[in-house]
Amino acid sequence: MADWRGFTKEELARMFAFRGEEGVLSRVFIRGDKPANMVWDVGEYYEIAKIGYRGHLIPATHICFLLETGRWPRPGYIITHLDGNVWNCKWNNLSEVVQQERYGNFRMMKILANELQ
């Protein structure tokens, strides 16, 4: 498969479980769920946890979104954490936004953080 967006909710639901109230994404195994292994992609304005699946690195929040809504985020949109805490993956803290809005928010947070120092 050329793009991970071709994976369906049904396919990923056999491999992953998302407990939205707790914000926990886990890998499904016959003998019980285990935390999903993540790789961190870190840039100047972002940190993204990605999960390997069938040769693709998929943003963890996108998997959570797919499992909750049944669809991938729309093209040009990403999933962001409303409170800015990348570790808080509770469903009520995740939001689908236009990518430019997210980076604009991070730039503003970085400017404010620098001013407070």
The first five atom37 places (N, CA, C, CB, O) and aatype in JSON, in Angstrom:
{
  "aatype": [12, 0, 3, 17, 1, 7, 13, 16, 11, 6, 6, 10, 0, 1, 12, 13, 0, 13, 1, 7, 6, 6, 7, 19, 10, 15, 1, 19, 13, 9, 1, 7, 3, 11, 14, 0, 2, 12, 19, 17, 3, 19, 7, 6, 18, 18, 6, 9, 0, 11, 9, 7, 18, 1, 7, 8, 10, 9, 14, 0, 16, 8, 9, 4, 13, 10, 10, 6, 16, 7, 1, 17, 14, 1, 14, 7, 18, 9, 9, 16, 8, 10, 3, 7, 2, 19, 17, 2, 4, 11, 17, 2, 2, 10, 15, 6, 19, 19, 5, 5, 6, 1, 18, 7, 2, 13, 1, 12, 12, 11, 9, 10, 0, 2, 6, 10, 5],
  "atom_mask": [
    [1, 1, 1, 1, 1],
    [1, 1, 1, 1, 1],
    [1, 1, 1, 1, 1],
    [1, 1, 1, 1, 1],
    [1, 1, 1, 1, 1],
    [1, 1, 1, 0, 1],
    [1, 1, 1, 1, 1],
    [1, 1, 1, 1, 1],
    [1, 1, 1, 1, 1],
    [1, 1, 1, 1, 1],
    [1, 1, 1, 1, 1],
    [1, 1, 1, 1, 1],
    [1, 1, 1, 1, 1],
    [1, 1, 1, 1, 1],
    [1, 1, 1, 1, 1],
    [1, 1, 1, 1, 1],
    [1, 1, 1, 1, 1],
    [1, 1, 1, 1, 1],
    [1, 1, 1, 1, 1],
    [1, 1, 1, 0, 1],
    [1, 1, 1, 1, 1],
    [1, 1, 1, 1, 1],
    [1, 1, 1, 0, 1],
    [1, 1, 1, 1, 1],
    [1, 1, 1, 1, 1],
    [1, 1, 1, 1, 1],
    [1, 1, 1, 1, 1],
    [1, 1, 1, 1, 1],
    [1, 1, 1, 1, 1],
    [1, 1, 1, 1, 1],
    [1, 1, 1, 1, 1],
    [1, 1, 1, 0, 1],
    [1, 1, 1, 1, 1],
    [1, 1, 1, 1, 1],
    [1, 1, 1, 1, 1],
    [1, 1, 1, 1, 1],
    [1, 1, 1, 1, 1],
    [1, 1, 1, 1, 1],
    [1, 1, 1, 1, 1],
    [1, 1, 1, 1, 1],
    [1, 1, 1, 1, 1],
    [1, 1, 1, 1, 1],
    [1, 1, 1, 0, 1],
    [1, 1, 1, 1, 1],
    [1, 1, 1, 1, 1],
    [1, 1, 1, 1, 1],
    [1, 1, 1, 1, 1],
    [1, 1, 1, 1, 1],
    [1, 1, 1, 1, 1],
    [1, 1, 1, 1, 1],
    [1, 1, 1, 1, 1],
    [1, 1, 1, 0, 1],
    [1, 1, 1, 1, 1],
    [1, 1, 1, 1, 1],
    [1, 1, 1, 0, 1],
    [1, 1, 1, 1, 1],
    [1, 1, 1, 1, 1],
    [1, 1, 1, 1, 1],
    [1, 1, 1, 1, 1],
    [1, 1, 1, 1, 1],
    [1, 1, 1, 1, 1],
    [1, 1, 1, 1, 1],
    [1, 1, 1, 1, 1],
    [1, 1, 1, 1, 1],
    [1, 1, 1, 1, 1],
    [1, 1, 1, 1, 1],
    [1, 1, 1, 1, 1],
    [1, 1, 1, 1, 1],
    [1, 1, 1, 1, 1],
    [1, 1, 1, 0, 1],
    [1, 1, 1, 1, 1],
    [1, 1, 1, 1, 1],
    [1, 1, 1, 1, 1],
    [1, 1, 1, 1, 1],
    [1, 1, 1, 1, 1],
    [1, 1, 1, 0, 1],
    [1, 1, 1, 1, 1],
    [1, 1, 1, 1, 1],
    [1, 1, 1, 1, 1],
    [1, 1, 1, 1, 1],
    [1, 1, 1, 1, 1],
    [1, 1, 1, 1, 1],
    [1, 1, 1, 1, 1],
    [1, 1, 1, 0, 1],
    [1, 1, 1, 1, 1],
    [1, 1, 1, 1, 1],
    [1, 1, 1, 1, 1],
    [1, 1, 1, 1, 1],
    [1, 1, 1, 1, 1],
    [1, 1, 1, 1, 1],
    [1, 1, 1, 1, 1],
    [1, 1, 1, 1, 1],
    [1, 1, 1, 1, 1],
    [1, 1, 1, 1, 1],
    [1, 1, 1, 1, 1],
    [1, 1, 1, 1, 1],
    [1, 1, 1, 1, 1],
    [1, 1, 1, 1, 1],
    [1, 1, 1, 1, 1],
    [1, 1, 1, 1, 1],
    [1, 1, 1, 1, 1],
    [1, 1, 1, 1, 1],
    [1, 1, 1, 1, 1],
    [1, 1, 1, 0, 1],
    [1, 1, 1, 1, 1],
    [1, 1, 1, 1, 1],
    [1, 1, 1, 1, 1],
    [1, 1, 1, 1, 1],
    [1, 1, 1, 1, 1],
    [1, 1, 1, 1, 1],
    [1, 1, 1, 1, 1],
    [1, 1, 1, 1, 1],
    [1, 1, 1, 1, 1],
    [1, 1, 1, 1, 1],
    [1, 1, 1, 1, 1],
    [1, 1, 1, 1, 1],
    [1, 1, 1, 1, 1]
  ],
  "atom_positions": [
    [[0.84, -1.17, 0.0], [0.0, 0.0, 0.0], [0.89, 1.24, 0.0], [-0.96, -0.01, 1.22], [1.83, 1.34, 0.8]],
    [[0.6, 2.17, -0.89], [1.45, 3.35, -1.06], [1.28, 4.36, 0.08], [1.14, 4.02, -2.38], [2.24, 5.03, 0.45]],
    [[0.07, 4.48, 0.62], [-0.22, 5.51, 1.61], [-0.97, 4.87, 2.78], [-1.04, 6.68, 0.99], [-1.86, 4.05, 2.57]],
    [[-0.62, 5.25, 4.01], [-1.28, 4.66, 5.18], [-2.74, 5.04, 5.28], [-0.57, 5.07, 6.43], [-3.49, 4.39, 6.01]],
    [[-3.17, 6.08, 4.56], [-4.59, 6.46, 4.61], [-5.49, 5.41, 3.97], [-4.79, 7.81, 3.91], [-6.72, 5.48, 4.09]],
    [[-4.89, 4.44, 3.29], [-5.66, 3.37, 2.69], [-6.11, 2.31, 3.7], [0.0, 0.0, 0.0], [-6.98, 1.5, 3.4]],
    [[-5.51, 2.32, 4.89], [-5.93, 1.37, 5.93], [-7.32, 1.77, 6.43], [-4.9, 1.34, 7.1], [-7.62, 2.95, 6.57]],
    [[-8.14, 0.79, 6.7], [-9.51, 1.06, 7.17], [-9.58, 1.0, 8.69], [-10.5, 0.06, 6.55], [-8.69, 0.48, 9.35]],
    [[-10.68, 1.54, 9.21], [-10.92, 1.47, 10.66], [-10.98, 0.01, 11.1], [-12.22, 2.21, 11.05], [-10.42, -0.36, 12.13]],
    [[-11.67, -0.81, 10.32], [-11.82, -2.22, 10.69], [-10.45, -2.91, 10.78], [-12.71, -2.94, 9.67], [-10.2, -3.69, 11.7]],
    [[-9.58, -2.61, 9.82], [-8.25, -3.23, 9.81], [-7.43, -2.79, 11.03], [-7.51, -2.87, 8.51], [-6.83, -3.62, 11.71]],
    [[-7.41, -1.49, 11.29], [-6.61, -1.0, 12.42], [-7.24, -1.36, 13.77], [-6.44, 0.51, 12.32], [-6.53, -1.51, 14.76]],
    [[-8.56, -1.5, 13.81], [-9.22, -1.86, 15.06], [-8.87, -3.29, 15.47], [-10.74, -1.71, 14.93], [-8.98, -3.64, 16.65]],
    [[-8.46, -4.12, 14.52], [-8.01, -5.47, 14.87], [-6.63, -5.43, 15.53], [-7.98, -6.38, 13.62], [-6.26, -6.36, 16.25]],
    [[-5.87, -4.36, 15.28], [-4.5, -4.26, 15.79], [-4.34, -3.27, 16.95], [-3.58, -3.86, 14.68], [-3.43, -3.41, 17.76]],
    [[-5.23, -2.26, 17.02], [-5.11, -1.21, 18.03], [-6.42, -0.99, 18.76], [-4.65, 0.11, 17.38], [-7.5, -1.22, 18.21]],
    [[-6.32, -0.54, 20.01], [-7.48, -0.15, 20.8], [-7.21, 1.24, 21.35], [-7.78, -1.18, 21.95], [-6.1, 1.52, 21.82]],
    [[-8.21, 2.11, 21.31], [-8.08, 3.46, 21.85], [-9.15, 3.65, 22.92], [-8.22, 4.54, 20.73], [-10.35, 3.55, 22.65]],
    [[-8.69, 3.92, 24.14], [-9.6, 4.24, 25.23], [-9.59, 5.76, 25.4], [-9.17, 3.5, 26.57], [-8.75, 6.32, 26.1]],
    [[-10.53, 6.4, 24.74], [-10.56, 7.86, 24.63], [-10.66, 8.61, 25.94], [0.0, 0.0, 0.0], [-10.06, 9.67, 26.09]],
    [[-11.42, 8.08, 26.9], [-11.56, 8.77, 28.18], [-10.25, 8.8, 28.95], [-12.65, 8.11, 29.04], [-9.99, 9.72, 29.71]],
    [[-9.43, 7.77, 28.73], [-8.13, 7.69, 29.4], [-7.0, 8.23, 28.52], [-7.83, 6.26, 29.79], [-5.93, 8.57, 29.02]],
    [[-7.23, 8.3, 27.22], [-6.21, 8.76, 26.29], [-5.14, 7.72, 26.03], [0.0, 0.0, 0.0], [-3.98, 8.05, 25.8]],
    [[-5.53, 6.44, 26.07], [-4.56, 5.36, 25.91], [-4.77, 4.64, 24.58], [-4.67, 4.36, 27.09], [-5.86, 4.14, 24.29]],
    [[-3.71, 4.6, 23.77], [-3.71, 3.83, 22.53], [-2.84, 2.61, 22.78], [-3.18, 4.68, 21.31], [-1.68, 2.73, 23.16]],
    [[-3.41, 1.44, 22.56], [-2.65, 0.22, 22.83], [-2.7, -0.72, 21.64], [-3.17, -0.48, 24.08], [-3.57, -0.62, 20.77]],
    [[-1.76, -1.64, 21.63], [-1.69, -2.67, 20.59], [-2.47, -3.88, 21.11], [-0.2, -3.06, 20.24], [-2.3, -4.26, 22.26]],
    [[-3.3, -4.47, 20.28], [-4.14, -5.59, 20.68], [-3.39, -6.9, 20.43], [-5.48, -5.57, 19.92], [-2.92, -7.17, 19.32]],
    [[-3.29, -7.7, 21.46], [-2.69, -9.03, 21.37], [-3.68, -10.05, 21.9], [-1.35, -9.1, 22.14], [-4.6, -9.69, 22.64]],
    [[-3.51, -11.3, 21.54], [-4.41, -12.36, 21.98], [-4.47, -12.43, 23.5], [-3.97, -13.7, 21.41], [-5.53, -12.66, 24.08]],
    [[-3.33, -12.22, 24.15], [-3.28, -12.33, 25.62], [-3.43, -10.99, 26.33], [-1.97, -12.96, 26.03], [-3.03, -10.85, 27.49]],
    [[-4.0, -10.03, 25.66], [-4.24, -8.74, 26.3], [-3.55, -7.6, 25.57], [0.0, 0.0, 0.0], [-2.63, -7.81, 24.78]],
    [[-4.0, -6.39, 25.85], [-3.46, -5.2, 25.21], [-2.15, -4.78, 25.87], [-4.47, -4.05, 25.27], [-1.95, -4.97, 27.06]],
    [[-1.27, -4.2, 25.06], [-0.01, -3.66, 25.56], [0.16, -2.26, 24.96], [1.2, -4.59, 25.19], [-0.36, -1.99, 23.88]],
    [[0.88, -1.37, 25.65], [1.08, -0.04, 25.08], [1.69, -0.13, 23.68], [1.99, 0.8, 26.0], [2.55, -0.96, 23.41]],
    [[1.21, 0.75, 22.8], [1.74, 0.78, 21.44], [3.13, 1.41, 21.46], [0.79, 1.55, 20.49], [3.33, 2.43, 22.1]],
    [[4.08, 0.8, 20.74], [5.43, 1.37, 20.65], [5.39, 2.57, 19.71], [6.45, 0.3, 20.14], [4.85, 2.5, 18.6]],
    [[5.97, 3.66, 20.16], [5.94, 4.91, 19.38], [7.35, 5.39, 19.08], [5.15, 6.0, 20.12], [8.29, 5.18, 19.86]],
    [[7.48, 6.06, 17.94], [8.71, 6.73, 17.57], [8.37, 8.22, 17.55], [9.29, 6.22, 16.17], [7.31, 8.61, 17.07]],
    [[9.27, 9.04, 18.06], [8.99, 10.48, 18.12], [9.66, 11.21, 16.96], [9.46, 11.07, 19.45], [10.86, 11.06, 16.73]],
    [[8.88, 12.01, 16.25], [9.36, 12.88, 15.18], [9.34, 14.28, 15.78], [8.48, 12.77, 13.84], [8.27, 14.83, 16.03]],
    [[10.51, 14.86, 16.01], [10.59, 16.15, 16.7], [11.14, 17.22, 15.76], [11.48, 16.04, 17.97], [12.21, 17.06, 15.17]],
    [[10.4, 18.31, 15.65], [10.82, 19.45, 14.84], [10.83, 20.7, 15.68], [0.0, 0.0, 0.0], [10.66, 20.64, 16.9]],
    [[11.04, 21.84, 15.05], [11.13, 23.09, 15.79], [9.8, 23.45, 16.46], [11.56, 24.22, 14.86], [9.79, 23.97, 17.57]],
    [[8.68, 23.18, 15.78], [7.37, 23.57, 16.3], [6.46, 22.39, 16.62], [6.69, 24.47, 15.31], [5.27, 22.59, 16.88]],
    [[6.98, 21.19, 16.61], [6.1, 20.05, 16.82], [6.83, 18.85, 17.4], [5.43, 19.67, 15.53], [8.05, 18.73, 17.31]],
    [[6.06, 17.97, 18.0], [6.5, 16.64, 18.41], [5.36, 15.72, 18.03], [6.84, 16.56, 19.98], [4.22, 15.93, 18.43]],
    [[5.66, 14.7, 17.25], [4.62, 13.78, 16.79], [5.02, 12.35, 17.15], [4.38, 13.92, 15.26], [6.09, 11.87, 16.77]],
    [[4.14, 11.67, 17.88], [4.34, 10.25, 18.16], [3.81, 9.47, 16.97], [3.63, 9.81, 19.5], [2.67, 9.67, 16.56]],
    [[4.65, 8.59, 16.41], [4.23, 7.79, 15.27], [4.34, 6.32, 15.62], [5.08, 8.12, 14.01], [5.18, 5.91, 16.42]],
    [[3.47, 5.53, 15.0], [3.43, 4.09, 15.26], [3.67, 3.35, 13.95], [2.08, 3.67, 15.9], [3.06, 3.67, 12.92]],
    [[4.55, 2.37, 13.99], [4.84, 1.58, 12.8], [3.77, 0.52, 12.57], [0.0, 0.0, 0.0], [3.4, -0.21, 13.49]],
    [[3.28, 0.46, 11.34], [2.3, -0.56, 10.97], [2.46, -0.88, 9.49], [0.85, -0.07, 11.28], [2.27, -0.02, 8.63]],
    [[2.79, -2.13, 9.2], [2.93, -2.63, 7.84], [3.79, -1.72, 6.95], [1.57, -2.8, 7.22], [3.41, -1.39, 5.83]],
    [[4.94, -1.32, 7.48], [5.89, -0.53, 6.71], [5.62, 0.96, 6.67], [0.0, 0.0, 0.0], [6.3, 1.69, 5.94]],
    [[4.66, 1.43, 7.45], [4.32, 2.86, 7.48], [4.45, 3.39, 8.9], [2.87, 3.09, 6.94], [4.17, 2.67, 9.86]],
    [[4.87, 4.64, 9.04], [4.85, 5.33, 10.33], [3.64, 6.25, 10.31], [6.19, 6.12, 10.6], [3.59, 7.21, 9.54]],
    [[2.67, 5.96, 11.16], [1.4, 6.7, 11.18], [1.33, 7.51, 12.47], [0.18, 5.73, 11.07], [1.59, 6.98, 13.55]],
    [[0.97, 8.82, 12.38], [0.82, 9.6, 13.61], [-0.18, 8.92, 14.55], [0.36, 11.04, 13.29], [-1.29, 8.57, 14.14]],
    [[0.2, 8.75, 15.79], [-0.64, 8.06, 16.78], [-2.0, 8.75, 16.92], [0.07, 8.02, 18.14], [-3.02, 8.08, 17.04]],
    [[-2.01, 10.08, 16.91], [-3.28, 10.79, 17.06], [-4.21, 10.54, 15.87], [-3.02, 12.29, 17.21], [-5.43, 10.58, 16.02]],
    [[-3.63, 10.27, 14.69], [-4.46, 9.97, 13.53], [-5.13, 8.6, 13.7], [-3.62, 9.99, 12.23], [-6.28, 8.42, 13.3]],
    [[-4.41, 7.65, 14.3], [-5.01, 6.34, 14.57], [-6.14, 6.5, 15.59], [-3.93, 5.33, 15.09], [-7.21, 5.91, 15.42]],
    [[-5.91, 7.3, 16.63], [-6.95, 7.55, 17.64], [-8.18, 8.17, 16.96], [-6.41, 8.49, 18.76], [-9.31, 7.76, 17.23]],
    [[-7.95, 9.14, 16.1], [-9.04, 9.83, 15.4], [-9.82, 8.84, 14.54], [-8.5, 10.98, 14.53], [-11.05, 8.82, 14.56]],
    [[-9.11, 8.01, 13.78], [-9.77, 7.02, 12.93], [-10.61, 6.05, 13.75], [-8.72, 6.25, 12.12], [-11.74, 5.75, 13.38]],
    [[-10.07, 5.57, 14.86], [-10.79, 4.61, 15.69], [-12.03, 5.23, 16.34], [-9.88, 4.06, 16.76], [-13.01, 4.53, 16.58]],
    [[-12.0, 6.53, 16.61], [-13.15, 7.22, 17.22], [-14.2, 7.63, 16.2], [-12.69, 8.44, 17.98], [-15.4, 7.53, 16.46]],
    [[-13.76, 8.11, 15.03], [-14.7, 8.7, 14.06], [-15.0, 7.8, 12.86], [-14.16, 10.02, 13.57], [-16.01, 7.98, 12.18]],
    [[-14.12, 6.84, 12.6], [-14.31, 5.99, 11.43], [-13.7, 6.55, 10.16], [0.0, 0.0, 0.0], [-13.86, 5.96, 9.09]],
    [[-13.0, 7.67, 10.27], [-12.36, 8.26, 9.09], [-11.02, 8.88, 9.48], [-13.27, 9.33, 8.43], [-10.78, 9.2, 10.65]],
    [[-10.16, 9.03, 8.49], [-8.89, 9.73, 8.7], [-9.16, 11.22, 8.74], [-7.85, 9.37, 7.58], [-10.2, 11.66, 8.24]],
    [[-8.25, 12.03, 9.31], [-8.41, 13.48, 9.21], [-8.47, 13.89, 7.74], [-7.24, 14.22, 9.94], [-7.86, 13.26, 6.87]],
    [[-9.2, 14.95, 7.47], [-9.34, 15.44, 6.09], [-7.99, 15.89, 5.55], [-10.36, 16.61, 6.03], [-7.11, 16.3, 6.31]],
    [[-7.81, 15.83, 4.22], [-6.55, 16.31, 3.62], [-6.29, 17.76, 4.01], [-6.59, 16.17, 2.07], [-7.2, 18.59, 3.97]],
    [[-5.04, 18.06, 4.4], [-4.68, 19.4, 4.83], [-4.96, 19.66, 6.31], [0.0, 0.0, 0.0], [-4.63, 20.73, 6.82]],
    [[-5.56, 18.69, 6.98], [-5.87, 18.81, 8.4], [-4.98, 17.86, 9.2], [-7.37, 18.51, 8.67], [-4.51, 16.85, 8.68]],
    [[-4.76, 18.2, 10.44], [-4.01, 17.35, 11.36], [-4.78, 17.28, 12.68], [-2.56, 17.9, 11.58], [-5.77, 17.99, 12.88]],
    [[-4.31, 16.43, 13.56], [-4.92, 16.34, 14.9], [-3.97, 17.03, 15.87], [-5.19, 14.84, 15.32], [-2.78, 16.72, 15.92]],
    [[-4.52, 17.94, 16.64], [-3.7, 18.67, 17.6], [-4.24, 18.45, 19.01], [-3.66, 20.19, 17.26], [-5.38, 18.01, 19.19]],
    [[-3.42, 18.76, 19.99], [-3.79, 18.64, 21.41], [-4.23, 20.02, 21.88], [-2.59, 18.08, 22.28], [-3.44, 20.96, 21.86]],
    [[-5.48, 20.16, 22.31], [-6.01, 21.47, 22.68], [-5.23, 22.13, 23.79], [-7.45, 21.33, 23.09], [-5.07, 23.35, 23.8]],
    [[-4.73, 21.34, 24.74], [-3.98, 21.92, 25.85], [-2.48, 22.05, 25.57], [-4.18, 21.08, 27.09], [-1.73, 22.51, 26.43]],
    [[-2.05, 21.66, 24.36], [-0.64, 21.78, 23.99], [0.24, 20.67, 24.55], [0.0, 0.0, 0.0], [1.45, 20.66, 24.29]],
    [[-0.31, 19.76, 25.31], [0.43, 18.67, 25.94], [0.36, 17.43, 25.05], [-0.12, 18.36, 27.36], [-0.69, 16.78, 24.97]],
    [[1.46, 17.09, 24.37], [1.46, 15.96, 23.44], [1.25, 14.63, 24.13], [2.76, 15.93, 22.66], [0.97, 13.63, 23.47]],
    [[1.38, 14.58, 25.43], [1.16, 13.34, 26.17], [-0.31, 13.14, 26.53], [2.01, 13.33, 27.45], [-0.71, 12.04, 26.89]],
    [[-1.1, 14.2, 26.44], [-2.53, 14.12, 26.79], [-3.33, 13.77, 25.53], [-3.04, 15.47, 27.41], [-3.7, 14.65, 24.76]],
    [[-3.58, 12.48, 25.34], [-4.31, 12.01, 24.16], [-5.76, 11.65, 24.46], [-3.61, 10.81, 23.56], [-6.36, 10.86, 23.74]],
    [[-6.31, 12.23, 25.53], [-7.72, 11.99, 25.81], [-8.54, 12.55, 24.64], [-8.15, 12.65, 27.18], [-8.2, 13.58, 24.07]],
    [[-9.62, 11.84, 24.31], [-10.41, 12.22, 23.13], [-10.89, 13.67, 23.22], [-11.6, 11.28, 22.98], [-10.9, 14.37, 22.21]],
    [[-11.29, 14.13, 24.4], [-11.78, 15.51, 24.51], [-10.66, 16.54, 24.42], [-12.52, 15.68, 25.83], [-10.93, 17.74, 24.46]],
    [[-9.4, 16.11, 24.29], [-8.27, 17.03, 24.14], [-7.74, 17.05, 22.7], [-7.16, 16.64, 25.1], [-6.84, 17.82, 22.39]],
    [[-8.3, 16.2, 21.84], [-7.82, 16.13, 20.46], [-8.78, 16.88, 19.55], [-7.68, 14.66, 20.0], [-10.0, 16.84, 19.73]],
    [[-8.21, 17.57, 18.57], [-9.03, 18.37, 17.66], [-8.45, 18.32, 16.25], [-9.12, 19.84, 18.15], [-7.23, 18.36, 16.07]],
    [[-9.33, 18.23, 15.25], [-8.91, 18.24, 13.86], [-8.84, 19.7, 13.41], [-9.9, 17.41, 12.95], [-9.85, 20.41, 13.42]],
    [[-7.66, 20.15, 13.01], [-7.48, 21.55, 12.6], [-6.67, 21.61, 11.31], [-6.77, 22.37, 13.72], [-5.98, 20.66, 10.93]],
    [[-6.77, 22.77, 10.65], [-5.95, 23.0, 9.47], [-4.5, 23.08, 9.93], [-6.38, 24.3, 8.7], [-4.22, 23.71, 10.95]],
    [[-3.59, 22.46, 9.2], [-2.19, 22.37, 9.62], [-1.59, 23.75, 9.91], [-1.37, 21.66, 8.56], [-0.84, 23.9, 10.87]],
    [[-1.89, 24.74, 9.1], [-1.32, 26.08, 9.3], [-1.74, 26.67, 10.64], [-1.74, 27.02, 8.16], [-0.96, 27.38, 11.27]],
    [[-2.99, 26.4, 11.08], [-3.46, 26.91, 12.37], [-2.6, 26.34, 13.5], [-4.95, 26.54, 12.6], [-2.24, 27.06, 14.44]],
    [[-2.28, 25.08, 13.4], [-1.49, 24.44, 14.46], [-0.12, 25.07, 14.57], [-1.36, 22.93, 14.2], [0.31, 25.43, 15.66]],
    [[0.56, 25.21, 13.44], [1.9, 25.77, 13.49], [1.87, 27.23, 13.9], [2.59, 25.63, 12.13], [2.8, 27.71, 14.56]],
    [[0.82, 27.94, 13.53], [0.66, 29.32, 13.99], [0.54, 29.37, 15.5], [0.0, 0.0, 0.0], [1.13, 30.23, 16.14]],
    [[-0.23, 28.44, 16.07], [-0.39, 28.38, 17.53], [0.94, 28.07, 18.2], [-1.44, 27.34, 17.92], [1.25, 28.65, 19.23]],
    [[1.72, 27.14, 17.63], [3.01, 26.8, 18.22], [3.98, 27.97, 18.16], [3.62, 25.59, 17.51], [4.72, 28.22, 19.11]],
    [[3.97, 28.7, 17.04], [4.85, 29.88, 16.94], [4.5, 30.89, 18.03], [4.73, 30.54, 15.54], [5.38, 31.45, 18.69]],
    [[3.19, 31.12, 18.22], [2.75, 32.07, 19.23], [3.14, 31.58, 20.62], [1.23, 32.29, 19.14], [3.6, 32.38, 21.45]],
    [[2.97, 30.28, 20.91], [3.35, 29.75, 22.22], [4.85, 29.89, 22.44], [2.93, 28.28, 22.37], [5.29, 30.18, 23.55]],
    [[5.65, 29.69, 21.38], [7.1, 29.8, 21.5], [7.5, 31.25, 21.77], [7.8, 29.27, 20.22], [8.39, 31.52, 22.59]],
    [[6.85, 32.2, 21.08], [7.14, 33.61, 21.3], [6.79, 34.0, 22.73], [6.37, 34.5, 20.3], [7.56, 34.69, 23.39]],
    [[5.62, 33.56, 23.2], [5.2, 33.89, 24.58], [6.14, 33.26, 25.59], [3.76, 33.4, 24.84], [6.49, 33.91, 26.58]],
    [[6.56, 32.02, 25.36], [7.49, 31.35, 26.28], [8.8, 32.11, 26.36], [7.74, 29.9, 25.84], [9.36, 32.27, 27.45]],
    [[9.3, 32.58, 25.22], [10.57, 33.33, 25.2], [10.42, 34.66, 25.92], [11.03, 33.56, 23.76], [11.35, 35.1, 26.59]],
    [[9.26, 35.31, 25.8], [9.03, 36.59, 26.46], [8.95, 36.42, 27.98], [7.74, 37.24, 25.94], [9.33, 37.33, 28.72]],
    [[8.47, 35.26, 28.44], [8.34, 35.03, 29.88], [9.65, 34.71, 30.55], [7.37, 33.93, 30.12], [9.77, 34.8, 31.77]],
    [[10.66, 34.33, 29.77], [11.95, 33.95, 30.36], [12.79, 35.14, 30.71], [12.72, 33.06, 29.41], [13.9, 34.99, 31.22]]
  ]
}
